[in-house]
Amino acid sequence: MPLIRFDLIEGRDEQAVRKLVDAAHQAMVQAFGVPERDRYQIVNQHPAHEMFIEDTGLGFERSKDVVVISVTSKERTEEQKQQFYRLMVSELGKQCGIEPNDIMISIVTNGNADWSFGYGEAQFITGKL
């Protein structure tokens, strides 16, 4: 059920994008215990001049491979979030060659009434999920 948005600098081909979203999904399944078909991912590629991703004073550099990952999800524990961050960096490194300093992740939480998967229903409230 988490909705994941990826913001990338344009230039990745279809195969590279697929590897990225598959790796991210593996991290999500492992960290949050979601079902395999609980997959909602959107990829946006931008010209380099439209992305300004700095380091909040931490002193590391970003490259053209920077990935901003925005997750909207029901509440998760701090432990689950930390595991997700670690797994995401690990999977994107192994499967896509993306360096840890090029991965920024933000998680925004919401509740059961904030999701409708179709048919104009809030399935978490109606009991279908």
C-alpha positions in Angstrom: 0.0 0.0 0.0 2.8 2.5 0.3 2.9 4.9 -2.7 6.4 5.5 -3.8 7.4 8.4 -6.1 10.9 8.6 -7.6 12.3 11.8 -8.8 15.4 11.4 -11.1 17.5 13.4 -13.4 16.5 12.5 -16.9 18.5 10.1 -18.9 17.8 6.6 -17.5 16.4 4.2 -20.0 13.4 1.9 -19.5 15.7 -1.0 -18.3 17.5 1.2 -15.7 14.2 2.5 -14.4 12.8 -1.0 -14.1 15.8 -2.2 -12.1 15.4 0.8 -9.8 11.8 0.3 -9.1 12.2 -3.5 -8.7 15.1 -3.0 -6.2 13.0 -0.4 -4.3 10.1 -2.8 -4.2 12.3 -5.6 -2.7 13.3 -3.2 0.0 9.7 -2.2 0.7 8.5 -5.8 0.9 11.4 -6.8 3.3 11.2 -3.7 5.6 7.4 -3.2 5.8 6.2 -6.8 5.2 3.8 -5.7 2.5 2.5 -8.3 0.0 4.4 -8.8 -3.3 1.5 -7.3 -5.3 1.1 -4.3 -3.0 3.0 -2.1 -5.5 2.3 1.5 -6.3 5.3 3.3 -7.9 5.5 6.5 -10.0 8.7 7.6 -11.7 9.3 11.2 -12.8 12.5 12.2 -14.7 13.5 15.9 -14.7 16.1 18.0 -16.5 19.1 18.5 -14.3 18.4 22.2 -13.9 15.0 21.3 -12.2 16.5 19.3 -9.3 18.4 21.0 -6.5 19.2 18.3 -4.0 21.8 19.4 -1.5 23.1 17.9 1.7 21.6 19.9 4.6 25.1 20.7 5.7 26.2 17.1 6.0 29.2 17.6 3.6 28.6 15.0 0.9 28.2 15.5 -2.8 25.5 14.4 -5.2 25.9 13.2 -8.7 23.7 13.0 -11.8 22.5 9.7 -10.4 20.7 11.3 -7.4 17.3 9.7 -6.6 14.7 11.3 -4.4 12.3 8.8 -3.0 9.1 10.0 -1.5 7.0 7.4 0.3 3.4 7.9 1.5 2.4 5.1 3.9 0.4 4.2 6.9 2.3 4.6 10.1 5.5 2.4 10.4 7.7 2.0 13.4 11.1 3.8 13.6 12.7 0.4 13.3 10.9 -0.4 10.1 11.8 3.0 8.7 15.5 2.6 9.6 15.5 -0.9 8.1 13.8 0.5 4.9 16.4 3.2 4.6 19.3 0.6 4.9 17.7 -1.9 2.6 16.9 0.8 0.0 20.5 2.0 -0.1 21.8 -1.6 -0.2 19.4 -2.7 -3.0 19.9 0.4 -5.2 23.6 0.1 -4.7 23.8 -3.6 -5.6 21.2 -3.6 -8.4 21.6 -0.2 -9.9 25.1 1.0 -8.9 23.7 4.1 -7.1 26.0 5.4 -4.4 24.5 5.9 -0.9 25.1 9.7 -1.0 22.8 9.9 -4.0 19.8 8.5 -2.3 17.4 10.7 -0.4 14.3 9.3 1.2 11.3 10.9 2.8 8.4 9.1 4.4 5.0 10.8 5.0 2.4 8.9 7.0 -1.4 9.0 6.9 -4.3 6.9 8.1 -6.9 4.4 7.0 -9.3 7.0 5.8 -6.7 8.5 3.5 -6.6 5.6 1.0 -9.0 4.6 -1.8 -7.6 1.9 -4.2 -10.6 2.2 -6.5 -14.4 2.2 -6.8 -14.7 5.3 -4.6 -14.3 3.3 -1.4 -11.9 3.5 1.5 -11.1 -0.2 1.6 -9.2 0.0 5.0 -12.4 1.4 6.5 -14.9 -0.9 4.7 -12.9 -3.9 5.9 -12.0 -5.1 2.4 -8.4 -4.6 3.4 
